[in-house]
Amino acid sequence: MTPSITNKTGKVAVPLIVFVLTILPAISLLIAALTIWLSRVLGSAILSCVVVGGAFLLVATIIYLVTLRGAVKRMQERLETIYETSRVFKTGFDKIRELVDNFRS
């Protein structure tokens, strides 16, 4: 790689990694704080965990259905195409091997 490409990659990759490494614990701590606060309001830690977990499950389901479902479907179609192509190649390779084996005999 040329030095300019390496420098540009480093200028983006390092801040991105640091961002991810700081945002994940921050979100986790906020979720924990929400759960603790809700357990004090409801008087039950188990119930607050169920409520917060259910809320996040609902949000994740909505995000999947609205934005990711099409992308996952396209990815499955591409994988099926790759599988079919590799199966055709394997079948052709097996036939060529049979011909070579018959030619040797």
C-alpha positions as CSV (number, residue, x, y, z in Angstrom):
1,M,0.0,0.0,0.0
2,T,1.1,3.5,-0.6
3,P,1.8,5.7,2.4
4,S,-1.1,8.0,1.7
5,I,-3.6,5.2,1.7
6,T,-2.1,3.7,4.9
7,N,-2.3,7.1,6.6
8,K,-6.0,7.6,5.6
9,T,-6.9,4.2,6.8
10,G,-5.2,4.8,10.1
11,K,-6.9,8.1,10.5
12,V,-10.3,6.5,10.1
13,A,-9.7,3.0,11.7
14,V,-8.2,4.1,15.0
15,P,-11.0,6.6,15.9
16,L,-13.6,4.1,14.8
17,I,-12.1,1.4,17.1
18,V,-11.9,3.8,20.0
19,F,-15.5,5.0,19.4
20,V,-16.8,1.4,19.4
21,L,-14.7,0.5,22.5
22,T,-16.1,3.5,24.4
23,I,-19.8,3.5,23.2
24,L,-20.4,-0.2,24.0
25,P,-19.6,0.2,27.8
26,A,-21.5,3.5,27.9
27,I,-24.6,1.9,26.5
28,S,-24.2,-1.1,28.8
29,L,-23.9,1.2,31.9
30,L,-27.0,3.2,30.8
31,I,-29.0,0.0,30.4
32,A,-27.8,-1.2,33.8
33,A,-28.7,2.2,35.4
34,L,-32.1,2.1,33.8
35,T,-32.7,-1.4,35.1
36,I,-31.6,-0.5,38.6
37,W,-33.8,2.6,38.6
38,L,-36.8,0.7,37.3
39,S,-36.2,-2.0,40.0
40,R,-36.5,0.7,42.7
41,V,-39.7,2.1,41.1
42,L,-41.3,-1.3,40.6
43,G,-39.9,-2.9,43.7
44,S,-38.7,-6.0,41.8
45,A,-35.3,-6.5,40.1
46,I,-36.6,-9.5,38.1
47,L,-39.6,-7.5,36.8
48,S,-37.4,-4.6,35.8
49,C,-35.0,-6.9,34.0
50,V,-38.0,-8.4,32.1
51,V,-39.3,-5.0,31.2
52,V,-36.0,-3.6,30.0
53,G,-35.1,-6.8,28.2
54,G,-38.5,-6.9,26.5
55,A,-38.2,-3.3,25.5
56,F,-34.8,-3.9,23.9
57,L,-36.1,-7.1,22.2
58,L,-39.0,-5.1,20.8
59,V,-36.7,-2.4,19.4
60,A,-34.4,-5.0,17.9
61,T,-37.3,-6.7,16.2
62,I,-38.6,-3.5,14.8
63,I,-35.1,-2.6,13.5
64,Y,-34.7,-6.0,11.9
65,L,-38.1,-5.9,10.2
66,V,-37.8,-2.4,9.0
67,T,-34.2,-2.2,7.9
68,L,-32.4,-5.5,7.9
69,R,-34.9,-8.0,6.6
70,G,-34.3,-7.1,2.9
71,A,-30.5,-7.1,3.3
72,V,-30.6,-10.5,5.0
73,K,-32.9,-11.9,2.2
74,R,-30.5,-10.5,-0.5
75,M,-27.6,-12.1,1.3
76,Q,-29.4,-15.5,1.4
77,E,-30.1,-15.3,-2.3
78,R,-26.4,-14.5,-3.0
79,L,-25.3,-17.5,-0.8
80,E,-27.7,-19.8,-2.6
81,T,-26.2,-18.6,-5.9
82,I,-22.7,-19.3,-4.7
83,Y,-23.8,-22.7,-3.4
84,E,-25.5,-23.6,-6.8
85,T,-22.4,-22.4,-8.7
86,S,-20.0,-24.5,-6.5
87,R,-22.3,-27.5,-6.9
88,V,-22.1,-27.2,-10.7
89,F,-18.3,-26.9,-10.6
90,K,-18.1,-30.0,-8.3
91,T,-20.3,-32.0,-10.6
92,G,-18.2,-30.9,-13.6
93,F,-15.0,-31.8,-11.8
94,D,-16.4,-35.2,-10.8
95,K,-17.3,-35.9,-14.5
96,I,-13.8,-34.8,-15.6
97,R,-12.2,-37.1,-13.0
98,E,-14.4,-40.0,-14.2
99,L,-13.2,-39.4,-17.8
100,V,-9.6,-39.3,-16.7
101,D,-10.0,-42.4,-14.6
102,N,-11.6,-44.2,-17.5
103,F,-8.9,-43.0,-19.9
104,R,-6.2,-44.4,-17.5
105,S,-7.9,-47.8,-17.4
